[in-house]
Amino acid sequence: MLALLHIENIAVIEEADITFDRGFNALTGETGAGKTILISAINAVLGARTSRSIIRSGESRAVVSALFGAEEIQAAARDLR
C-alpha cells in the first residue's frame, strides 16, 4: 500500500508530502487543483515514462519518492509465488 508520496517541483507544486491511510483514499478537488499532477507523480514513481515538461517552471530538476507499507509488499510477493 502506498503510505506516503513526496513530490518536489512537479508542475505547479513546489513541494508536498501526501499521506495515505489504510482503506479507501480519494483525491478530490476543483478543476486545476492538482489531482492529475498527483496521479502523474504516482505513475512516475512506479516507472512510467515521464516528460521533462512536468518539471516546475524555472526549476532544473524534480523529485518524486514514495513509501510503501512493507506488510502489503510481502503479502503481494507471497501471492505471486
PDB file with SEQRES, HELIX, SHEET and CRYST1 records, atoms N, CA, C and O in Angstrom:
SEQRES   1 A   81  MET LEU ALA LEU LEU HIS ILE GLU ASN ILE ALA VAL ILE          
SEQRES   2 A   81  GLU GLU ALA ASP ILE THR PHE ASP ARG GLY PHE ASN ALA          
SEQRES   3 A   81  LEU THR GLY GLU THR GLY ALA GLY LYS THR ILE LEU ILE          
SEQRES   4 A   81  SER ALA ILE ASN ALA VAL LEU GLY ALA ARG THR SER ARG          
SEQRES   5 A   81  SER ILE ILE ARG SER GLY GLU SER ARG ALA VAL VAL SER          
SEQRES   6 A   81  ALA LEU PHE GLY ALA GLU GLU ILE GLN ALA ALA ALA ARG          
SEQRES   7 A   81  ASP LEU ARG                                                  
HELIX    1 AA1 LYS A   35  VAL A   45  1                                  11    
HELIX    2 AA2 ARG A   52  ILE A   54  5                                   3    
HELIX    3 AA3 ALA A   70  LEU A   80  1                                  11    
SHEET    1 AA1 3 ILE A  13  THR A  19  0                                        
SHEET    2 AA1 3 LEU A   2  ILE A  10 -1                                        
SHEET    3 AA1 3 VAL A  63  PHE A  68 -1                                        
CRYST1    1.000    1.000    1.000  90.00  90.00  90.00 P 1           1          
ATOM      1  N   MET A   1       0.836  -1.178   0.000  1.00  0.00           N  
ATOM      2  CA  MET A   1       0.000   0.000   0.000  1.00  0.00           C  
ATOM      3  C   MET A   1       0.879   1.238   0.000  1.00  0.00           C  
ATOM      4  O   MET A   1       1.883   1.301   0.709  1.00  0.00           O  
ATOM      5  N   LEU A   2       0.502   2.194  -0.780  1.00  0.00           N  
ATOM      6  CA  LEU A   2       1.195   3.476  -0.793  1.00  0.00           C  
ATOM      7  C   LEU A   2       0.891   4.196   0.512  1.00  0.00           C  
ATOM      8  O   LEU A   2      -0.270   4.443   0.838  1.00  0.00           O  
ATOM      9  N   ALA A   3       1.943   4.531   1.257  1.00  0.00           N  
ATOM     10  CA  ALA A   3       1.759   5.207   2.544  1.00  0.00           C  
ATOM     11  C   ALA A   3       2.069   6.699   2.455  1.00  0.00           C  
ATOM     12  O   ALA A   3       1.413   7.511   3.107  1.00  0.00           O  
ATOM     13  N   LEU A   4       3.074   7.062   1.645  1.00  0.00           N  
ATOM     14  CA  LEU A   4       3.499   8.462   1.549  1.00  0.00           C  
ATOM     15  C   LEU A   4       3.994   8.751   0.147  1.00  0.00           C  
ATOM     16  O   LEU A   4       4.734   7.959  -0.437  1.00  0.00           O  
ATOM     17  N   LEU A   5       3.587   9.876  -0.384  1.00  0.00           N  
ATOM     18  CA  LEU A   5       4.075  10.357  -1.675  1.00  0.00           C  
ATOM     19  C   LEU A   5       4.716  11.711  -1.437  1.00  0.00           C  
ATOM     20  O   LEU A   5       4.074  12.627  -0.923  1.00  0.00           O  
ATOM     21  N   HIS A   6       5.992  11.839  -1.813  1.00  0.00           N  
ATOM     22  CA  HIS A   6       6.720  13.103  -1.679  1.00  0.00           C  
ATOM     23  C   HIS A   6       7.047  13.604  -3.074  1.00  0.00           C  
ATOM     24  O   HIS A   6       7.640  12.880  -3.874  1.00  0.00           O  
ATOM     25  N   ILE A   7       6.660  14.845  -3.372  1.00  0.00           N  
ATOM     26  CA  ILE A   7       6.973  15.417  -4.676  1.00  0.00           C  
ATOM     27  C   ILE A   7       7.569  16.810  -4.506  1.00  0.00           C  
ATOM     28  O   ILE A   7       7.186  17.568  -3.615  1.00  0.00           O  
ATOM     29  N   GLU A   8       8.505  17.120  -5.372  1.00  0.00           N  
ATOM     30  CA  GLU A   8       9.124  18.441  -5.413  1.00  0.00           C  
ATOM     31  C   GLU A   8       9.217  18.892  -6.866  1.00  0.00           C  
ATOM     32  O   GLU A   8       9.631  18.134  -7.744  1.00  0.00           O  
ATOM     33  N   ASN A   9       8.826  20.127  -7.099  1.00  0.00           N  
ATOM     34  CA  ASN A   9       8.970  20.771  -8.410  1.00  0.00           C  
ATOM     35  C   ASN A   9       8.278  20.034  -9.546  1.00  0.00           C  
ATOM     36  O   ASN A   9       8.831  19.899 -10.638  1.00  0.00           O  
ATOM     37  N   ILE A  10       7.080  19.565  -9.285  1.00  0.00           N  
ATOM     38  CA  ILE A  10       6.266  18.936 -10.314  1.00  0.00           C  
ATOM     39  C   ILE A  10       5.134  19.903 -10.654  1.00  0.00           C  
ATOM     40  O   ILE A  10       4.314  20.237  -9.798  1.00  0.00           O  
ATOM     41  N   ALA A  11       5.098  20.344 -11.899  1.00  0.00           N  
ATOM     42  CA  ALA A  11       4.072  21.288 -12.392  1.00  0.00           C  
ATOM     43  C   ALA A  11       3.982  22.496 -11.466  1.00  0.00           C  
ATOM     44  O   ALA A  11       4.980  23.189 -11.267  1.00  0.00           O  
ATOM     45  N   VAL A  12       2.824  22.761 -10.902  1.00  0.00           N  
ATOM     46  CA  VAL A  12       2.652  23.938 -10.048  1.00  0.00           C  
ATOM     47  C   VAL A  12       2.963  23.662  -8.578  1.00  0.00           C  
ATOM     48  O   VAL A  12       2.895  24.572  -7.752  1.00  0.00           O  
ATOM     49  N   ILE A  13       3.301  22.428  -8.248  1.00  0.00           N  
ATOM     50  CA  ILE A  13       3.559  22.057  -6.855  1.00  0.00           C  
ATOM     51  C   ILE A  13       5.048  22.197  -6.554  1.00  0.00           C  
ATOM     52  O   ILE A  13       5.881  21.505  -7.139  1.00  0.00           O  
ATOM     53  N   GLU A  14       5.370  23.104  -5.628  1.00  0.00           N  
ATOM     54  CA  GLU A  14       6.764  23.302  -5.232  1.00  0.00           C  
ATOM     55  C   GLU A  14       7.241  22.125  -4.379  1.00  0.00           C  
ATOM     56  O   GLU A  14       8.290  21.542  -4.653  1.00  0.00           O  
ATOM     57  N   GLU A  15       6.477  21.781  -3.354  1.00  0.00           N  
ATOM     58  CA  GLU A  15       6.811  20.630  -2.511  1.00  0.00           C  
ATOM     59  C   GLU A  15       5.560  20.180  -1.776  1.00  0.00           C  
ATOM     60  O   GLU A  15       4.786  21.002  -1.288  1.00  0.00           O  
ATOM     61  N   ALA A  16       5.368  18.868  -1.702  1.00  0.00           N  
ATOM     62  CA  ALA A  16       4.212  18.321  -0.991  1.00  0.00           C  
ATOM     63  C   ALA A  16       4.509  16.919  -0.506  1.00  0.00           C  
ATOM     64  O   ALA A  16       5.185  16.140  -1.179  1.00  0.00           O  
ATOM     65  N   ASP A  17       3.999  16.611   0.663  1.00  0.00           N  
ATOM     66  CA  ASP A  17       4.006  15.262   1.216  1.00  0.00           C  
ATOM     67  C   ASP A  17       2.552  14.868   1.417  1.00  0.00           C  
ATOM     68  O   ASP A  17       1.819  15.525   2.157  1.00  0.00           O  
ATOM     69  N   ILE A  18       2.141  13.800   0.760  1.00  0.00           N  
ATOM     70  CA  ILE A  18       0.763  13.338   0.849  1.00  0.00           C  
ATOM     71  C   ILE A  18       0.780  11.972   1.514  1.00  0.00           C  
ATOM     72  O   ILE A  18       1.464  11.059   1.051  1.00  0.00           O  
ATOM     73  N   THR A  19       0.036  11.835   2.589  1.00  0.00           N  
ATOM     74  CA  THR A  19      -0.042  10.551   3.285  1.00  0.00           C  
ATOM     75  C   THR A  19      -1.343   9.851   2.909  1.00  0.00           C  
ATOM     76  O   THR A  19      -2.375  10.484   2.691  1.00  0.00           O  
ATOM     77  N   PHE A  20      -1.261   8.546   2.841  1.00  0.00           N  
ATOM     78  CA  PHE A  20      -2.409   7.712   2.514  1.00  0.00           C  
ATOM     79  C   PHE A  20      -2.639   6.751   3.674  1.00  0.00           C  
ATOM     80  O   PHE A  20      -1.701   6.119   4.160  1.00  0.00           O  
ATOM     81  N   ASP A  21      -3.875   6.645   4.108  1.00  0.00           N  
ATOM     82  CA  ASP A  21      -4.229   5.745   5.203  1.00  0.00           C  
ATOM     83  C   ASP A  21      -4.688   4.408   4.646  1.00  0.00           C  
ATOM     84  O   ASP A  21      -4.954   4.280   3.451  1.00  0.00           O  
ATOM     85  N   ARG A  22      -4.779   3.415   5.518  1.00  0.00           N  
ATOM     86  CA  ARG A  22      -5.333   2.124   5.103  1.00  0.00           C  
ATOM     87  C   ARG A  22      -6.764   2.333   4.651  1.00  0.00           C  
ATOM     88  O   ARG A  22      -7.456   3.238   5.118  1.00  0.00           O  
ATOM     89  N   GLY A  23      -7.191   1.490   3.744  1.00  0.00           N  
ATOM     90  CA  GLY A  23      -8.560   1.590   3.254  1.00  0.00           C  
ATOM     91  C   GLY A  23      -8.663   2.481   2.034  1.00  0.00           C  
ATOM     92  O   GLY A  23      -7.703   2.635   1.279  1.00  0.00           O  
ATOM     93  N   PHE A  24      -9.813   3.055   1.851  1.00  0.00           N  
ATOM     94  CA  PHE A  24     -10.116   3.851   0.666  1.00  0.00           C  
ATOM     95  C   PHE A  24      -9.601   5.278   0.840  1.00  0.00           C  
ATOM     96  O   PHE A  24      -9.857   5.924   1.856  1.00  0.00           O  
ATOM     97  N   ASN A  25      -8.875   5.756  -0.162  1.00  0.00           N  
ATOM     98  CA  ASN A  25      -8.414   7.146  -0.206  1.00  0.00           C  
ATOM     99  C   ASN A  25      -8.910   7.759  -1.501  1.00  0.00           C  
ATOM    100  O   ASN A  25      -8.798   7.144  -2.561  1.00  0.00           O  
ATOM    101  N   ALA A  26      -9.455   8.959  -1.427  1.00  0.00           N  
ATOM    102  CA  ALA A  26      -9.983   9.633  -2.617  1.00  0.00           C  
ATOM    103  C   ALA A  26      -9.265  10.952  -2.822  1.00  0.00           C  
ATOM    104  O   ALA A  26      -9.020  11.695  -1.871  1.00  0.00           O  
ATOM    105  N   LEU A  27      -8.928  11.238  -4.080  1.00  0.00           N  
ATOM    106  CA  LEU A  27      -8.370  12.533  -4.445  1.00  0.00           C  
ATOM    107  C   LEU A  27      -9.516  13.360  -5.014  1.00  0.00           C  
ATOM    108  O   LEU A  27     -10.070  13.021  -6.059  1.00  0.00           O  
ATOM    109  N   THR A  28      -9.867  14.432  -4.336  1.00  0.00           N  
ATOM    110  CA  THR A  28     -10.968  15.273  -4.791  1.00  0.00           C  
ATOM    111  C   THR A  28     -10.502  16.716  -4.861  1.00  0.00           C  
ATOM    112  O   THR A  28      -9.505  17.084  -4.239  1.00  0.00           O  
ATOM    113  N   GLY A  29     -11.209  17.515  -5.602  1.00  0.00           N  
ATOM    114  CA  GLY A  29     -10.900  18.931  -5.688  1.00  0.00           C  
ATOM    115  C   GLY A  29     -11.457  19.535  -6.958  1.00  0.00           C  
ATOM    116  O   GLY A  29     -11.916  18.839  -7.864  1.00  0.00           O  
ATOM    117  N   GLU A  30     -11.402  20.838  -6.990  1.00  0.00           N  
ATOM    118  CA  GLU A  30     -11.901  21.559  -8.154  1.00  0.00           C  
ATOM    119  C   GLU A  30     -10.981  21.349  -9.350  1.00  0.00           C  
ATOM    120  O   GLU A  30      -9.867  20.844  -9.214  1.00  0.00           O  
ATOM    121  N   THR A  31     -11.460  21.741 -10.509  1.00  0.00           N  
ATOM    122  CA  THR A  31     -10.653  21.698 -11.716  1.00  0.00           C  
ATOM    123  C   THR A  31      -9.395  22.535 -11.493  1.00  0.00           C  
ATOM    124  O   THR A  31      -9.468  23.676 -11.036  1.00  0.00           O  
ATOM    125  N   GLY A  32      -8.245  21.955 -11.821  1.00  0.00           N  
ATOM    126  CA  GLY A  32      -6.981  22.670 -11.658  1.00  0.00           C  
ATOM    127  C   GLY A  32      -6.383  22.574 -10.270  1.00  0.00           C  
ATOM    128  O   GLY A  32      -5.386  23.236  -9.983  1.00  0.00           O  
ATOM    129  N   ALA A  33      -6.975  21.760  -9.397  1.00  0.00           N  
ATOM    130  CA  ALA A  33      -6.488  21.641  -8.022  1.00  0.00           C  
ATOM    131  C   ALA A  33      -5.225  20.789  -7.908  1.00  0.00           C  
ATOM    132  O   ALA A  33      -4.514  20.883  -6.907  1.00  0.00           O  
ATOM    133  N   GLY A  34      -4.928  19.949  -8.925  1.00  0.00           N  
ATOM    134  CA  GLY A  34      -3.711  19.155  -8.902  1.00  0.00           C  
ATOM    135  C   GLY A  34      -3.904  17.656  -8.815  1.00  0.00           C  
ATOM    136  O   GLY A  34      -2.937  16.927  -8.594  1.00  0.00           O  
ATOM    137  N   LYS A  35      -5.127  17.176  -8.982  1.00  0.00           N  
ATOM    138  CA  LYS A  35      -5.374  15.729  -8.895  1.00  0.00           C  
ATOM    139  C   LYS A  35      -4.581  14.966  -9.947  1.00  0.00           C  
ATOM    140  O   LYS A  35      -3.958  13.950  -9.638  1.00  0.00           O  
ATOM    141  N   THR A  36      -4.599  15.441 -11.175  1.00  0.00           N  
ATOM    142  CA  THR A  36      -3.873  14.772 -12.255  1.00  0.00           C  
ATOM    143  C   THR A  36      -2.367  14.844 -12.021  1.00  0.00           C  
ATOM    144  O   THR A  36      -1.646  13.913 -12.380  1.00  0.00           O  
ATOM    145  N   ILE A  37      -1.885  15.917 -11.435  1.00  0.00           N  
ATOM    146  CA  ILE A  37      -0.461  16.041 -11.109  1.00  0.00           C  
ATOM    147  C   ILE A  37      -0.059  14.942 -10.132  1.00  0.00           C  
ATOM    148  O   ILE A  37       0.998  14.329 -10.283  1.00  0.00           O  
ATOM    149  N   LEU A  38      -0.897  14.692  -9.135  1.00  0.00           N  
ATOM    150  CA  LEU A  38      -0.595  13.631  -8.167  1.00  0.00           C  
ATOM    151  C   LEU A  38      -0.591  12.256  -8.830  1.00  0.00           C  
ATOM    152  O   LEU A  38       0.280  11.434  -8.542  1.00  0.00           O  
ATOM    153  N   ILE A  39      -1.546  11.999  -9.709  1.00  0.00           N  
ATOM    154  CA  ILE A  39      -1.590  10.718 -10.428  1.00  0.00           C  
ATOM    155  C   ILE A  39      -0.348  10.585 -11.310  1.00  0.00           C  
ATOM    156  O   ILE A  39       0.237   9.504 -11.384  1.00  0.00           O  
ATOM    157  N   SER A  40       0.057  11.649 -11.972  1.00  0.00           N  
ATOM    158  CA  SER A  40       1.274  11.617 -12.794  1.00  0.00           C  
ATOM    159  C   SER A  40       2.506  11.327 -11.941  1.00  0.00           C  
ATOM    160  O   SER A  40       3.399  10.595 -12.369  1.00  0.00           O  
ATOM    161  N   ALA A  41       2.558  11.890 -10.750  1.00  0.00           N  
ATOM    162  CA  ALA A  41       3.687  11.638  -9.846  1.00  0.00           C  
ATOM    163  C   ALA A  41       3.708  10.180  -9.398  1.00  0.00           C  
ATOM    164  O   ALA A  41       4.772   9.564  -9.336  1.00  0.00           O  
ATOM    165  N   ILE A  42       2.548   9.633  -9.090  1.00  0.00           N  
ATOM    166  CA  ILE A  42       2.469   8.212  -8.712  1.00  0.00           C  
ATOM    167  C   ILE A  42       2.922   7.339  -9.876  1.00  0.00           C  
ATOM    168  O   ILE A  42       3.693   6.399  -9.683  1.00  0.00           O  
ATOM    169  N   ASN A  43       2.452   7.640 -11.074  1.00  0.00           N  
ATOM    170  CA  ASN A  43       2.876   6.881 -12.252  1.00  0.00           C  
ATOM    171  C   ASN A  43       4.385   6.962 -12.442  1.00  0.00           C  
ATOM    172  O   ASN A  43       5.021   5.961 -12.774  1.00  0.00           O  
ATOM    173  N   ALA A  44       4.964   8.135 -12.239  1.00  0.00           N  
ATOM    174  CA  ALA A  44       6.409   8.307 -12.402  1.00  0.00           C  
ATOM    175  C   ALA A  44       7.183   7.453 -11.418  1.00  0.00           C  
ATOM    176  O   ALA A  44       8.165   6.811 -11.791  1.00  0.00           O  
ATOM    177  N   VAL A  45       6.753   7.439 -10.169  1.00  0.00           N  
ATOM    178  CA  VAL A  45       7.478   6.662  -9.160  1.00  0.00           C  
ATOM    179  C   VAL A  45       7.319   5.160  -9.391  1.00  0.00           C  
ATOM    180  O   VAL A  45       8.137   4.366  -8.927  1.00  0.00           O  
ATOM    181  N   LEU A  46       6.268   4.776 -10.107  1.00  0.00           N  
ATOM    182  CA  LEU A  46       6.063   3.365 -10.439  1.00  0.00           C  
ATOM    183  C   LEU A  46       6.760   2.964 -11.735  1.00  0.00           C  
ATOM    184  O   LEU A  46       6.685   1.808 -12.152  1.00  0.00           O  
ATOM    185  N   GLY A  47       7.444   3.928 -12.376  1.00  0.00           N  
ATOM    186  CA  GLY A  47       8.252   3.594 -13.535  1.00  0.00           C  
ATOM    187  C   GLY A  47       7.701   4.011 -14.881  1.00  0.00           C  
ATOM    188  O   GLY A  47       8.293   3.695 -15.913  1.00  0.00           O  
ATOM    189  N   ALA A  48       6.586   4.710 -14.894  1.00  0.00           N  
ATOM    190  CA  ALA A  48       6.026   5.154 -16.169  1.00  0.00           C  
ATOM    191  C   ALA A  48       6.924   6.208 -16.813  1.00  0.00           C  
ATOM    192  O   ALA A  48       7.613   6.956 -16.120  1.00  0.00           O  
ATOM    193  N   ARG A  49       6.908   6.258 -18.116  1.00  0.00           N  
ATOM    194  CA  ARG A  49       7.671   7.286 -18.830  1.00  0.00           C  
ATOM    195  C   ARG A  49       7.078   8.644 -18.504  1.00  0.00           C  
ATOM    196  O   ARG A  49       5.860   8.819 -18.460  1.00  0.00           O  
ATOM    197  N   THR A  50       7.958   9.591 -18.278  1.00  0.00           N  
ATOM    198  CA  THR A  50       7.506  10.950 -17.997  1.00  0.00           C  
ATOM    199  C   THR A  50       8.225  11.925 -18.913  1.00  0.00           C  
ATOM    200  O   THR A  50       9.254  11.604 -19.508  1.00  0.00           O  
ATOM    201  N   SER A  51       7.676  13.089 -19.010  1.00  0.00           N  
ATOM    202  CA  SER A  51       8.243  14.130 -19.850  1.00  0.00           C  
ATOM    203  C   SER A  51       8.906  15.189 -18.976  1.00  0.00           C  
ATOM    204  O   SER A  51       8.477  15.436 -17.849  1.00  0.00           O  
ATOM    205  N   ARG A  52       9.939  15.802 -19.500  1.00  0.00           N  
ATOM    206  CA  ARG A  52      10.584  16.900 -18.774  1.00  0.00           C  
ATOM    207  C   ARG A  52       9.619  18.064 -18.576  1.00  0.00           C  
ATOM    208  O   ARG A  52       9.857  18.938 -17.742  1.00  0.00           O  
ATOM    209  N   SER A  53       8.546  18.077 -19.329  1.00  0.00           N  
ATOM    210  CA  SER A  53       7.591  19.180 -19.231  1.00  0.00           C  
ATOM    211  C   SER A  53       6.864  19.216 -17.890  1.00  0.00           C  
ATOM    212  O   SER A  53       6.250  20.231 -17.561  1.00  0.00           O  
ATOM    213  N   ILE A  54       6.914  18.127 -17.100  1.00  0.00           N  
ATOM    214  CA  ILE A  54       6.252  18.148 -15.796  1.00  0.00           C  
ATOM    215  C   ILE A  54       7.081  18.878 -14.741  1.00  0.00           C  
ATOM    216  O   ILE A  54       6.580  19.171 -13.655  1.00  0.00           O  
ATOM    217  N   ILE A  55       8.350  19.174 -15.054  1.00  0.00           N  
ATOM    218  CA  ILE A  55       9.197  19.891 -14.098  1.00  0.00           C  
ATOM    219  C   ILE A  55       8.677  21.320 -13.960  1.00  0.00           C  
ATOM    220  O   ILE A  55       8.390  21.992 -14.950  1.00  0.00           O  
ATOM    221  N   ARG A  56       8.563  21.761 -12.727  1.00  0.00           N  
ATOM    222  CA  ARG A  56       8.067  23.105 -12.412  1.00  0.00           C  
ATOM    223  C   ARG A  56       8.850  24.159 -13.178  1.00  0.00           C  
ATOM    224  O   ARG A  56      10.075  24.080 -13.274  1.00  0.00           O  
ATOM    225  N   SER A  57       8.162  25.125 -13.711  1.00  0.00           N  
ATOM    226  CA  SER A  57       8.772  26.194 -14.487  1.00  0.00           C  
ATOM    227  C   SER A  57       9.840  26.915 -13.659  1.00  0.00           C  
ATOM    228  O   SER A  57       9.594  27.308 -12.519  1.00  0.00           O  
ATOM    229  N   GLY A  58      11.033  27.083 -14.252  1.00  0.00           N  
ATOM    230  CA  GLY A  58      12.130  27.757 -13.580  1.00  0.00           C  
ATOM    231  C   GLY A  58      13.036  26.843 -12.770  1.00  0.00           C  
ATOM    232  O   GLY A  58      14.042  27.297 -12.225  1.00  0.00           O  
ATOM    233  N   GLU A  59      12.692  25.560 -12.683  1.00  0.00           N  
ATOM    234  CA  GLU A  59      13.489  24.586 -11.933  1.00  0.00           C  
ATOM    235  C   GLU A  59      14.215  23.660 -12.900  1.00  0.00           C  
ATOM    236  O   GLU A  59      13.767  23.448 -14.027  1.00  0.00           O  
ATOM    237  N   SER A  60      15.337  23.113 -12.449  1.00  0.00           N  
ATOM    238  CA  SER A  60      16.123  22.222 -13.314  1.00  0.00           C  
ATOM    239  C   SER A  60      15.875  20.743 -13.027  1.00  0.00           C  
ATOM    240  O   SER A  60      16.251  19.884 -13.825  1.00  0.00           O  
ATOM    241  N   ARG A  61      15.242  20.443 -11.889  1.00  0.00           N  
ATOM    242  CA  ARG A  61      15.003  19.038 -11.551  1.00  0.00           C  
ATOM    243  C   ARG A  61      13.724  18.906 -10.740  1.00  0.00           C  
ATOM    244  O   ARG A  61      13.219  19.875 -10.173  1.00  0.00           O  
ATOM    245  N   ALA A  62      13.224  17.699 -10.702  1.00  0.00           N  
ATOM    246  CA  ALA A  62      12.046  17.365  -9.906  1.00  0.00           C  
ATOM    247  C   ALA A  62      12.345  16.081  -9.139  1.00  0.00           C  
ATOM    248  O   ALA A  62      13.187  15.282  -9.550  1.00  0.00           O  
ATOM    249  N   VAL A  63      11.654  15.894  -8.032  1.00  0.00           N  
ATOM    250  CA  VAL A  63      11.840  14.705  -7.206  1.00  0.00           C  
ATOM    251  C   VAL A  63      10.470  14.088  -6.922  1.00  0.00           C  
ATOM    252  O   VAL A  63       9.524  14.782  -6.551  1.00  0.00           O  
ATOM    253  N   VAL A  64      10.388  12.786  -7.102  1.00  0.00           N  
ATOM    254  CA  VAL A  64       9.195  12.034  -6.703  1.00  0.00           C  
ATOM    255  C   VAL A  64       9.685  10.809  -5.958  1.00  0.00           C  
ATOM    256  O   VAL A  64      10.488  10.036  -6.481  1.00  0.00           O  
ATOM    257  N   SER A  65       9.203  10.629  -4.739  1.00  0.00           N  
ATOM    258  CA  SER A  65       9.547   9.419  -3.987  1.00  0.00           C  
ATOM    259  C   SER A  65       8.299   8.919  -3.274  1.00  0.00           C  
ATOM    260  O   SER A  65       7.363   9.675  -3.014  1.00  0.00           O  
ATOM    261  N   ALA A  66       8.309   7.650  -2.969  1.00  0.00           N  
ATOM    262  CA  ALA A  66       7.143   7.045  -2.332  1.00  0.00           C  
ATOM    263  C   ALA A  66       7.589   6.053  -1.275  1.00  0.00           C  
ATOM    264  O   ALA A  66       8.653   5.441  -1.377  1.00  0.00           O  
ATOM    265  N   LEU A  67       6.767   5.909  -0.276  1.00  0.00           N  
ATOM    266  CA  LEU A  67       6.985   4.924   0.778  1.00  0.00           C  
ATOM    267  C   LEU A  67       5.813   3.959   0.738  1.00  0.00           C  
ATOM    268  O   LEU A  67       4.652   4.359   0.825  1.00  0.00           O  
ATOM    269  N   PHE A  68       6.140   2.688   0.605  1.00  0.00           N  
ATOM    270  CA  PHE A  68       5.110   1.655   0.556  1.00  0.00           C  
ATOM    271  C   PHE A  68       5.178   0.837   1.832  1.00  0.00           C  
ATOM    272  O   PHE A  68       6.260   0.615   2.375  1.00  0.00           O  
ATOM    273  N   GLY A  69       4.025   0.388   2.313  1.00  0.00           N  
ATOM    274  CA  GLY A  69       3.963  -0.439   3.505  1.00  0.00           C  
ATOM    275  C   GLY A  69       4.575  -1.808   3.252  1.00  0.00           C  
ATOM    276  O   GLY A  69       4.218  -2.478   2.283  1.00  0.00           O  
ATOM    277  N   ALA A  70       5.488  -2.225   4.109  1.00  0.00           N  
ATOM    278  CA  ALA A  70       6.200  -3.490   3.938  1.00  0.00           C  
ATOM    279  C   ALA A  70       5.264  -4.695   4.016  1.00  0.00           C  
ATOM    280  O   ALA A  70       5.446  -5.669   3.285  1.00  0.00           O  
ATOM    281  N   GLU A  71       4.277  -4.637   4.884  1.00  0.00           N  
ATOM    282  CA  GLU A  71       3.363  -5.769   5.032  1.00  0.00           C  
ATOM    283  C   GLU A  71       2.635  -6.066   3.726  1.00  0.00           C  
ATOM    284  O   GLU A  71       2.490  -7.226   3.340  1.00  0.00           O  
ATOM    285  N   GLU A  72       2.184  -5.027   3.053  1.00  0.00           N  
ATOM    286  CA  GLU A  72       1.461  -5.216   1.807  1.00  0.00           C  
ATOM    287  C   GLU A  72       2.372  -5.749   0.705  1.00  0.00           C  
ATOM    288  O   GLU A  72       1.949  -6.566  -0.113  1.00  0.00           O  
ATOM    289  N   ILE A  73       3.610  -5.292   0.684  1.00  0.00           N  
ATOM    290  CA  ILE A  73       4.568  -5.771  -0.311  1.00  0.00           C  
ATOM    291  C   ILE A  73       4.861  -7.247  -0.084  1.00  0.00           C  
ATOM    292  O   ILE A  73       4.915  -8.019  -1.041  1.00  0.00           O  
ATOM    293  N   GLN A  74       5.051  -7.648   1.170  1.00  0.00           N  
ATOM    294  CA  GLN A  74       5.311  -9.055   1.477  1.00  0.00           C  
ATOM    295  C   GLN A  74       4.111  -9.918   1.106  1.00  0.00           C  
ATOM    296  O   GLN A  74       4.282 -11.014   0.572  1.00  0.00           O  
ATOM    297  N   ALA A  75       2.910  -9.445   1.378  1.00  0.00           N  
ATOM    298  CA  ALA A  75       1.690 -10.205   1.041  1.00  0.00           C  
ATOM    299  C   ALA A  75       1.566 -10.348  -0.478  1.00  0.00           C  
ATOM    300  O   ALA A  75       1.202 -11.415  -0.972  1.00  0.00           O  
ATOM    301  N   ALA A  76       1.864  -9.289  -1.211  1.00  0.00           N  
ATOM    302  CA  ALA A  76       1.793  -9.352  -2.672  1.00  0.00           C  
ATOM    303  C   ALA A  76       2.829 -10.327  -3.219  1.00  0.00           C  
ATOM    304  O   ALA A  76       2.543 -11.068  -4.160  1.00  0.00           O  
ATOM    305  N   ALA A  77       4.015 -10.336  -2.649  1.00  0.00           N  
ATOM    306  CA  ALA A  77       5.057 -11.266  -3.094  1.00  0.00           C  
ATOM    307  C   ALA A  77       4.640 -12.711  -2.843  1.00  0.00           C  
ATOM    308  O   ALA A  77       4.897 -13.585  -3.671  1.00  0.00           O  
ATOM    309  N   ARG A  78       4.002 -12.964  -1.710  1.00  0.00           N  
ATOM    310  CA  ARG A  78       3.509 -14.318  -1.419  1.00  0.00           C  
ATOM    311  C   ARG A  78       2.443 -14.727  -2.413  1.00  0.00           C  
ATOM    312  O   ARG A  78       2.398 -15.881  -2.839  1.00  0.00           O  
ATOM    313  N   ASP A  79       1.584 -13.791  -2.786  1.00  0.00           N  
ATOM    314  CA  ASP A  79       0.503 -14.090  -3.728  1.00  0.00           C  
ATOM    315  C   ASP A  79       1.051 -14.401  -5.118  1.00  0.00           C  
ATOM    316  O   ASP A  79       0.426 -15.142  -5.877  1.00  0.00           O  
ATOM    317  N   LEU A  80       2.195 -13.850  -5.456  1.00  0.00           N  
ATOM    318  CA  LEU A  80       2.782 -14.073  -6.782  1.00  0.00           C  
ATOM    319  C   LEU A  80       3.502 -15.404  -6.897  1.00  0.00           C  
ATOM    320  O   LEU A  80       3.796 -15.852  -8.006  1.00  0.00           O  
ATOM    321  N   ARG A  81       3.784 -16.033  -5.795  1.00  0.00           N  
ATOM    322  CA  ARG A  81       4.504 -17.311  -5.820  1.00  0.00           C  
ATOM    323  C   ARG A  81       3.627 -18.442  -6.269  1.00  0.00           C  
ATOM    324  O   ARG A  81       4.081 -19.584  -6.345  1.00  0.00           O  
TER     325      ARG A  81                                                      
END                                                                             
